[in-house]
Every structure is written in structure tokens, then in C-alpha cells.
């Protein structure tokens, strides 16, 4: 596939780009939070801090200029609309049984959001381009190589996003130019959504033994139904550790990887 133009839509390559909300626009209206809150962006590369910025702004208003109008107002809007009724319950920790179609909707939304968030720093992408192309073509994540899990959080931060990308190669192969393994964790109110992806068939993140008290629900690949009761709630410190669980798994199994980006 040809390289997308630098000023083109990250999905279809069309110009011009329009602005897309990082967080769902309806969430700001739902929570009715207008006052400004402190925000912080931290980044590291090879254990060296490369970015530490603080600023104050109302939550859920941030946008990124990465997609074209037809994508933004078409299939991407359809994904947001299909997921909204489910998220409206989960952000308040109301819990529910998630059937296969609902799991697919949430997983699709999770991958879409990870891709959009990724373009806050377009020179340091973590989500695999192959998975971005698959989402655009099929309007769902790949069944193989992507896992999505849900958990519940005390919501001391109204919105939290963390990402890590690892350029892991097979022995004897050249170093990859993009991350081959990636993780993204996003919170909306009480809901935690964690996405993991791998381009290496031998690296699977299915069946990771999360502590049972976290009540982590795996929703992708989808199953017939998943009971997500949201009775067990993470503290903020637990959330921070949760964002690093899969990265630490890679470190243990590979004998050590570079620090997360």
C-alpha cells in the first residue's frame, strides 16, 4: 500500500483534514464539566524524559487534526453513535452483560480511539499501521493480534490515557521501523479500556492472569457473552500499575525490552 500523504487523512489519505475530538464530544455534555482542570503530558524515550508539559483546560475538549470530513462525519461517527448507549452505563460503573455485538462495538471504538490519540504525536506512533488499515477496511479490529479488556476505576482523574510501543523483532530479523507490539489504556469516568496489539504471531496477550480482584473482562476477541459487573474498583495507583502490566510481561518473556515510549 502506498504511503499516506503527510497532510492527508490517516485512514483514507484524503485532504483536507478536519479536527476530531480525542474524547467523545457527548461525554463533555453528559458530565457537564465546564471548569478547567490541570492536565499533564509526560513522555520518555530510552529512560530519558523527553516531554513534561502541564496546562489547564476544561476536560474532553481536546482535538487532533488527523482525519478528513467524510471519515470523521461518516463511519467514525457511526462507531461513536453505536457505542454511546453502552458507554453511558459503564462510565457510571453500572455494569451489564455484554453480548457479542456489544463487545465488537466497544472493541472497535477502543481501536479507533487509540489510533486518534496516537496522532497527538504523529512522529511517535504506536498503533500498527496494519491494524489502522484493517479498521478502516473492515470497521472492526482484527480478530487475531488485537485484545481489548475492560476494568473499573475510582475516577479520581476524569480522563486518563497511557500508551506504550515496543519495536520487538524476531531473532535474526532486522529491527522494525514501527512498534510491533503496543498497548493503550484509556479511562472515561469509572470505565477503563485497555487495548493491546501484536504484529508477531508468537506474541499473544490472550489469557493474561490479571488479579481476580480487578474483575478484568476480556471483550476482544469477542465471546458469546461477558458479565461485566463493575463491583471491584481500582485505585489510581492500581490504574497506573495496570497500564504497565502487559509491558512488564513482554520484559519478562523477552529478557528485557527498552523502556516504554
C-alpha positions in Angstrom: 0.0 0.0 0.0 1.3 3.5 -0.9 2.4 5.9 1.9 -0.4 8.3 3.0 0.4 12.0 2.3 1.6 13.9 5.3 -1.4 16.3 5.1 -3.9 13.5 4.2 -6.4 11.6 6.3 -4.8 8.9 8.4 -7.4 6.5 7.2 -8.1 7.2 3.5 -5.4 9.8 2.6 -8.0 12.4 1.5 -7.5 16.2 2.1 -8.1 18.4 3.9 -8.0 17.1 7.4 -10.6 18.2 9.9 -10.4 18.2 13.7 -11.6 15.1 15.7 -12.3 15.1 19.4 -9.9 12.9 21.3 -12.6 12.1 23.8 -16.2 11.6 22.8 -17.9 15.0 22.4 -21.1 13.7 24.0 -19.0 12.9 27.2 -18.4 16.6 27.9 -22.1 17.3 27.7 -23.0 14.2 29.7 -20.8 15.0 32.6 -21.4 18.8 32.4 -17.9 19.8 33.5 -17.1 23.3 32.3 -14.3 24.3 34.8 -10.7 23.9 33.9 -8.6 21.1 35.3 -4.8 20.6 35.3 -3.5 18.3 32.5 -0.1 16.8 32.3 1.7 15.1 29.4 4.8 13.0 30.2 7.0 11.1 27.7 10.1 9.1 28.0 12.5 7.6 25.4 15.1 5.1 26.4 14.5 6.1 30.1 15.2 9.8 29.3 12.4 12.2 29.8 11.7 14.0 26.5 8.5 15.8 27.4 6.8 17.0 30.5 4.1 19.7 29.9 1.4 20.9 32.2 -1.5 23.1 31.3 -5.1 23.8 32.4 -8.2 23.4 30.3 -11.8 22.0 30.6 -11.7 18.2 30.1 -12.8 16.4 27.0 -12.3 19.4 24.6 -9.0 18.4 23.1 -8.9 17.7 19.4 -6.4 16.5 16.8 -6.3 17.3 13.1 -5.8 13.9 11.6 -8.9 12.8 9.6 -10.9 14.0 6.7 -14.5 15.2 6.9 -16.1 12.2 5.2 -14.4 9.8 7.5 -15.0 11.9 10.6 -18.7 12.5 9.9 -19.3 9.1 8.3 -18.1 5.7 9.6 -16.2 7.2 12.6 -19.4 9.0 13.7 -21.3 5.7 13.2 -18.9 3.9 15.6 -19.3 6.6 18.2 -23.1 6.5 17.9 -23.2 2.7 18.2 -21.0 2.7 21.3 -22.6 5.6 23.1 -25.5 3.7 24.7 -23.1 1.1 26.2 -20.6 3.7 27.4 -23.3 5.8 29.0 -23.8 3.0 31.5 -20.2 1.8 32.0 -18.8 5.3 32.7 -21.0 5.3 35.9 -20.0 1.8 36.9 -23.5 0.4 36.4 -22.2 -2.8 34.7 -24.0 -5.1 32.4 -23.8 -8.3 30.4 -22.1 -7.6 27.1 -23.2 -9.8 24.2 -21.0 -10.5 21.2 -22.3 -7.5 19.1 -21.7 -5.1 22.1 -18.2 -6.4 22.6 -17.4 -5.9 19.0 -18.7 -2.3 19.2 -16.6 -1.5 22.2 -13.5 -3.1 20.8 -13.9 -1.2 17.5 -14.3 2.1 19.4 -11.2 1.3 21.5 -9.0 0.7 18.5 -10.4 3.9 16.8 -9.7 6.0 19.9 -6.2 4.6 20.3 -5.4 5.5 16.6 -6.8 9.0 17.0 -4.9 9.6 20.3 -1.8 8.3 18.6 -1.8 11.3 16.3 -1.3 13.8 19.1 2.3 12.9 18.5 2.4 11.7 14.8 6.1 11.2 14.8 5.9 8.7 17.6 3.1 6.4 16.6 2.4 3.2 18.5 -0.6 1.6 16.9 0.5 -0.6 13.9 -0.4 0.8 10.5 -1.6 -2.6 9.5 -4.2 -2.5 12.2 -5.2 1.0 11.3 -5.8 -0.1 7.7 -7.7 -3.1 8.9 -10.1 -0.9 10.9 -10.7 1.4 8.0 -11.5 -1.5 5.7 -13.5 -3.8 8.0 -14.8 -1.4 10.6 -13.7 -3.7 13.4 -10.4 -4.8 14.9 -8.5 -7.8 13.5 -9.7 -11.0 15.2 -6.0 -12.0 15.6 -3.4 -9.7 17.0 -5.7 -7.4 19.0 -7.1 -7.8 22.5 -9.4 -5.5 24.4 -10.2 -5.6 28.1 -12.4 -3.6 30.5 -12.0 -2.8 34.1 -13.3 -0.2 36.6 -11.7 2.8 38.2 -12.4 5.1 41.1 -12.4 8.1 38.6 -10.1 10.4 40.6 -9.0 11.6 37.2 -11.9 12.2 34.8 -9.9 11.2 31.8 -6.6 9.3 31.6 -4.6 8.0 28.6 -1.4 6.0 28.6 0.4 4.3 25.7 3.5 2.2 25.1 5.0 0.9 21.9 7.8 -1.7 21.6 9.9 -2.4 18.5 10.4 -6.1 19.1 11.9 -8.2 16.3 12.4 -11.9 15.8 15.9 -13.2 16.3 17.9 -12.8 13.1 15.5 -10.2 11.6 16.2 -6.5 11.1 15.0 -4.0 13.6 11.4 -2.9 12.8 10.7 0.7 11.8 7.5 0.8 13.8 6.3 -0.8 17.0 5.4 -4.4 16.6 3.7 -4.6 20.0 1.6 -1.8 21.5 -0.6 -1.1 24.5 -3.1 1.7 25.2 -5.2 2.4 28.3 -7.9 4.9 28.4 -10.4 5.9 31.2 -13.8 7.5 30.8 -15.3 8.2 34.2 -15.3 4.8 36.0 -14.5 2.8 32.9 -11.1 1.5 32.0 -10.5 0.3 28.4 -7.2 -1.5 27.7 -6.1 -2.3 24.2 -3.1 -4.5 23.2 -1.8 -5.3 19.8 0.8 -7.5 18.3 2.2 -8.0 14.7 4.1 -11.1 15.9 2.0 -14.3 15.8 4.1 -15.8 18.5 3.3 -13.0 20.9 -0.2 -13.4 22.2 -1.8 -11.4 25.0 -4.8 -13.7 25.5 -5.4 -15.2 28.9 -3.1 -12.8 30.8 -3.5 -13.6 34.6 -4.8 -10.3 36.0 -5.5 -10.4 39.7 -9.1 -11.6 40.1 -10.0 -8.7 42.4 -9.6 -6.3 39.5 -12.5 -8.1 37.7 -10.9 -7.6 34.3 -13.3 -8.5 31.4 -11.8 -9.6 28.1 -14.1 -8.5 25.3 -12.0 -9.0 22.2 -11.8 -11.4 20.5 -15.5 -11.5 21.3 -17.2 -14.4 23.0 -20.9 -15.2 23.3 -21.3 -13.0 26.4 -19.3 -11.4 29.1 -20.6 -10.4 32.6 -19.0 -7.1 33.5 -20.5 -6.2 36.9 -18.0 -3.3 37.8 -18.2 -4.1 41.5 -14.4 -4.1 42.0 -12.9 -0.6 41.6 -9.2 0.2 41.0 -7.5 3.0 42.9 -5.4 5.5 41.0 -2.2 3.8 42.0 -3.6 0.4 40.8 -4.6 2.0 37.5 -1.0 3.2 36.9 0.3 -0.3 37.6 -2.4 -1.7 35.3 -1.2 0.4 32.4 2.2 -1.3 32.7 1.2 -4.9 33.2 1.5 -6.1 29.6 4.7 -4.1 29.1 6.2 -5.9 32.1 5.0 -9.3 30.7 6.9 -8.6 27.5 10.0 -7.6 29.5 10.0 -10.9 31.5 9.4 -13.1 28.5 11.9 -11.4 26.2 14.6 -11.0 28.7 14.2 -7.2 28.8 13.0 -4.6 26.4 13.7 -0.9 26.1 11.8 1.4 28.3 8.2 2.3 27.1 7.6 5.4 25.0 
